[in-house]
Amino acid sequence: MSTPQLTTGITLLGLGPGDPNLLTRLAWDWLEQISEIYLRTKQHPVVAGFPARLIVHSFDHQYERGEKFEEVYANIVEQVLELGRRPQGVTYAVPGHPFVAEATSPEIARRARAEGLPVRIIEGISFLEPVFSALEIDPFPRMAMMDAFELASLHHPNFPPDMPALITQIYDTFSASSVKLTLNAVYPDDHPVTLVHAAGTSGQIIETCKLFEIDRSEHIGLLTALYIPPLDSDTSLEAFQEVVARLRAPDGCPWDREQTHASLRKYLLEETYEALAALDAEDTDGLREELGDLMLQILLHAQIGSEEGEFTMAQVLQGIHRKIVRRHPHVFGEVQVSGVDGVLLNWQKLKEQERAENGEGDVKGMLDGVPKILPALSQAQEIQDRAARIGFDWPDIEPVFAKVVEELAEVRQAETDTERAAELGDLIFAVVNLVRWYKVDAESALRGTNQKFRDRFAYIEKRARETGRELGTLTLAEMDIWWEEAKDLDR
């Protein structure tokens, strides 16, 4: 093997996972040739075996000064670039491999090449190989890998749960706890996991436990990684997309292959109402199932869109992602709002701005976005909500009551069927406004009453059967007795 030659610029050197025996021959030859080296951190077992004459500097002091890792890494990058501009250049060494789970080296290389500084890379064994050896697994054909700091900043894991995952750099119990909280959004507390401590060193420890126990480990340190086995193979959106695509494939299901956006319309509506019915019944198992049925309809439309060259599921997700982030600057930006009313008012302003940017400012009004296909009660309430956002509303609830009374009187005064129908519509609209003022959903309230009537009338039918009577032979007074019994049972 030829000995590396000294040149100017920046040399990025990987120190391997920790065991001095895993330092590459090329790296050792380079260490014997140079006179000084700069380390991101001295806290690495290989450092103790450096050649005695080698002058060693480190950036450990940056971790004590900086408040955030991003700030620390930015400072290190600037200093290494400055050192690299010297006639003798600089050798900058990091644990593992310079481009595996390392924030500084890629940025140093990018910046150096941009200004014409020579860049030399002396590779090292990363921490990944010893981790996979410790776990006795092959990361192929697929595995998600994430930094603990990034994962802990999320509220939901951003990788499919049917894929095994490796979470790196869990350096203390606090980061382990934060990672656990994020993972709990998908994985159960008792999901089996494996902690690998100090992989590739003489102090390597493999610890199998439950997910809820990871922040209780006594061995967590700078070289800790967490392996998460996958959930079942049918637990991810991507896996279900494959099922739907298979249904639509040439050798798939004849019925599914024949469907179009138009033919699926009624099923989308039916599944939506079935999900609402489960919500009304407070049936969580039913809701889970109905949401799955609704998801099937969404993915079928997305698959058809993809096949027809209209849009892909990725574009559907990207569109709603960007819209939600854009319309919540008080969450994802610096905008300050006061309470729910402030959120809704700002939401309306953003929609108006979007319409103007899309050239729709003079064409579409703020009520044009209320779908006319909505049930009449829902449509009425949404129209009133939108008008109220810009102040077109009563100042308090008393005029709302008065409006209901006024509309009821106008129904009584109507002289023709046409007038009466119009006034009844006005009355219902006024009652919906009253419902809205009490912050109740009109559609849900009426569905609840409908179900209540169904249950009580079914009780009358049951009592009639028990007494051998036909419903048509019962008097109103007799049926009312059983109606009151049903009400008592409800109470």
Secondary structure, DSSP 8 states (H G I E B T S, - for coil): -------SSEEEEE-BSS-GGGS-HHHHHHHHH-SEEEES-S-SGGGGGS-TT-EEEE-HHHHHH-SSHHHHHHHHHHHHHHHHTSTT-EEEEESB-TTSS-SHHHHHHHHHHHTT--EEEE----SHHHHHHHHT----S--EEEEHHHHHT-SS-SS-TTS-EEEE---SHHHHHHHHHHHTTTS-TT-EEEEEESTTSTT-EEEEEEGGGGGG-S---TTEEEEE----TT-SHHHHHHHHHHHHSTTS-HHHHH--TTTTHHHHHHHHHHHHHHHHTT-HHHHHHHHHHHHHHHHHHHHHHHHTTS--HHHHHHHHHHHHHHT-HHHHSS----HHHHHHHHHHHHHHHHHHHTT-TTT--TTTTS-TTS-HHHHHHHHHHHHHHTT-S-SSSHHHHHHHHHHHHHHHH--SHHHHHHHHHHHHHHHHHHHHHTT--HHHHHHHHHHHHHHHHHHHHHHHHHTT--GGG--HHHHHHHHHHHHHHH-
